[in-house]
Amino acid sequence: CANPPTDYASGHGLFTDRQWDWLIATDYTDYAVVEPAQVTVVLAGGYEIRDENYRLVRHPTLPQESLRAALREMSRFYR
């Protein structure tokens, strides 16, 4: 393939030692923004935030900066 990986992939290789602030996990309808201390799961009807042990957080605060960056990155592929 002649195209650079940035044309069809996000971020860095999975097997590098680089640190990450967040990453995106997605399926056909939902997605999650995974951060070191929490996971924000965006569902078709809303969202939920889970801690590093994947337990539901009772009174969550949306990680606006991470979500904004993830949405910007996903918009490269969903136009």
JONORQUI-V154014 format. One record per pair of residues at least 24 apart in sequence whose ideal C-beta (glycine too) atoms are under 6 Angstrom apart, sorted by the first residue. I is the first residue (numbers start at 1). J is the second residue. D is the distance in whole Angstrom. If there is no record, write none. Layout:
# JONORQUI-V154014
((I,J,D) (I,J,D))
This chain:
# JONORQUI-V154014
((10,73,5) (22,66,5) (24,70,5) (33,66,5) (33,67,6) (33,70,5) (35,66,6))
